[in-house]
Amino acid sequence: MTEFLTKAKFSKKVQAVVFDHRCSYMDAVLHLCEQNQIDPIDVKKFLTKAVKQKIEAEAQQLNFIPKTETLPV
């Protein structure tokens, strides 16, 4: 990797991949990990709270993790 990554930079890259490739956030993170030779386990420190929440919502929709109760607003 040639540039220093921060949470903001990496999360912007994730959102750009989601937008450009019309893929899920999980797929975008894995794509960037592969592209930048980062272990997916180590990428957690580069994700903003918003991206983590979107990944969690995707995982719940796919029944990878239990759904949490939400209030109807």
C-alpha positions as CSV (number, residue, x, y, z in Angstrom):
1,M,0.0,0.0,0.0
2,T,1.5,3.3,-1.0
3,E,-0.6,5.7,1.0
4,F,-1.4,6.0,4.6
5,L,-5.0,5.1,5.3
6,T,-7.2,6.8,7.8
7,K,-10.8,6.0,8.8
8,A,-12.1,8.8,6.7
9,K,-10.1,7.9,3.5
10,F,-10.9,4.2,3.7
11,S,-14.6,4.7,4.4
12,K,-14.8,7.1,1.4
13,K,-13.1,4.5,-0.7
14,V,-15.7,1.9,0.5
15,Q,-18.6,4.2,-0.3
16,A,-17.1,4.9,-3.8
17,V,-16.8,1.2,-4.5
18,V,-20.4,0.6,-3.4
19,F,-21.6,3.4,-5.6
20,D,-19.4,2.6,-8.7
21,H,-19.9,-1.2,-8.6
22,R,-23.4,-1.3,-7.1
23,C,-22.3,-3.9,-4.6
24,S,-22.8,-4.4,-0.9
25,Y,-20.7,-2.8,1.8
26,M,-19.3,-6.2,2.8
27,D,-18.2,-6.8,-0.8
28,A,-16.7,-3.4,-1.1
29,V,-14.6,-3.8,2.0
30,L,-13.4,-7.2,0.8
31,H,-12.6,-5.8,-2.6
32,L,-10.5,-3.0,-1.1
33,C,-8.8,-5.5,1.2
34,E,-7.8,-7.6,-1.7
35,Q,-6.8,-4.6,-3.8
36,N,-4.6,-3.1,-1.0
37,Q,-3.4,-6.4,0.4
38,I,-5.0,-5.9,3.8
39,D,-6.1,-8.8,5.9
40,P,-9.9,-8.4,6.4
41,I,-9.5,-9.0,10.1
42,D,-7.3,-5.9,10.3
43,V,-9.6,-3.6,8.4
44,K,-12.0,-3.0,11.4
45,K,-9.8,-0.1,12.6
46,F,-10.3,1.7,9.3
47,L,-14.1,1.7,9.3
48,T,-16.2,4.6,10.5
49,K,-19.2,4.0,12.7
50,A,-21.6,4.7,9.7
51,V,-20.0,2.0,7.5
52,K,-20.0,-0.5,10.4
53,Q,-23.7,0.1,10.9
54,K,-24.4,-0.4,7.2
55,I,-22.4,-3.7,7.2
56,E,-24.3,-4.8,10.3
57,A,-27.7,-4.0,8.6
58,E,-26.6,-6.0,5.6
59,A,-25.6,-8.9,7.8
60,Q,-28.9,-8.9,9.6
61,Q,-30.8,-8.9,6.3
62,L,-28.8,-11.9,5.2
63,N,-29.4,-13.6,8.5
64,F,-25.6,-13.7,9.2
65,I,-26.3,-12.2,12.6
66,P,-29.5,-12.0,14.7
67,K,-31.7,-9.1,14.1
68,T,-32.0,-6.4,16.7
69,E,-35.3,-4.8,17.7
70,T,-35.9,-1.4,16.3
71,L,-38.5,1.1,17.1
72,P,-40.9,2.0,14.3
73,V,-40.3,5.7,13.6
